């Protein structure tokens, strides 16, 4: 089960890295952390586990969830900065032109 978590984490990280638009990144976020997301589904399986496994598994999932949230936030900031820079680049004003 632990290796499944790592596989899911790796897949989601790859999706985050390959997102080129904010909309695509938001789709990745919802697919991973949303109400029916992959990480959320893993958290729902905790109820049927023995207590010892539940504690270890829960900690691991929550750490991964926090890491993914941080990576998504960083990627979103990167994409927003890129979008703003492109917008500013296209809105160059030539001050030498007459009014």
N, C-alpha and C positions, 0 to 999 in steps of 0.2 A: 504494500500500500504506500509506503514511503517513496518508493521509486516512481510510482504513479504521480505523486505530488510533484516530484522534481521534473518529470516529463511535461506535465501540464504547465509548470512554471516556465520551463524553457520554451515551450510553444508560445505562450503568451508574451514572453519577452521578445521573441522573434517577431511577433505581430506588432508589438509596440515599436520596435526598431524600424519595421518596414512601413509604418504609417506615414504617409506623405501629406495628409490633410487632417485638419482638426476633426472633421466628420468621421473619417476612418478611425482615428484614435478613439473617438467617443464610442464607436461601434465595438472596438476592442475592449474598452472599459466596461461597457454593458455586458458583453459576452463573457467577461471574466468575473466581474464583481457585482453585476446587476442581480435582480431578484431571482432570476433563473440562470445565473452565471455559473461557470465551472467551479470557481472557488466557493461560492455560496452553496452549491450542491455538495461539495466536500464537507462543509461545515454542518450540513443537515445530516450527514451520516454519523456524526459523533454520538447521537442519542442511542444508537444500537451497539455501541462498543463497550467493552469492559472498562472500568474506571481507570486502571493504569494506562491502558492504550489511549483512552480518551484524553487524558491529561497531556501526554506526549504529542499525540496527533494534533490536538487543539492548539498547542503552543506553536508547533511547526507551521500549521496552516495560517495562524495569525501573523507569524513573522513573514511568511511569503506574501500574504495579503498586504501588509504594510509596505514591503519592498516594491510590490507591483504598483501600489497607489503612488509611491514616491516616483517611480520611473514614469508612470503615466503623467504625473504633474510636471515633471522635468521636460518630457517630450512635448507636452502641450505648450509650455512656456517657450520652448525652442521653436515650435511651429508658429506661434503667435509673433515672436520676434522676427522670424523669417518673413512672414506675411507683411508685417509693418515695414520692414526694410524694403521689400519689393514695392510697396505702395509709395513710400517716400521717394524711392528711386524714380518712379514713373511720374511723380508730381514735381519735377524740377522746374523752378521758375527762373527765367532768364531776366535778370534785373537790368540788362543793357537795352532791352527793347523799349521803345517809346510807349507812353501810356495811351 
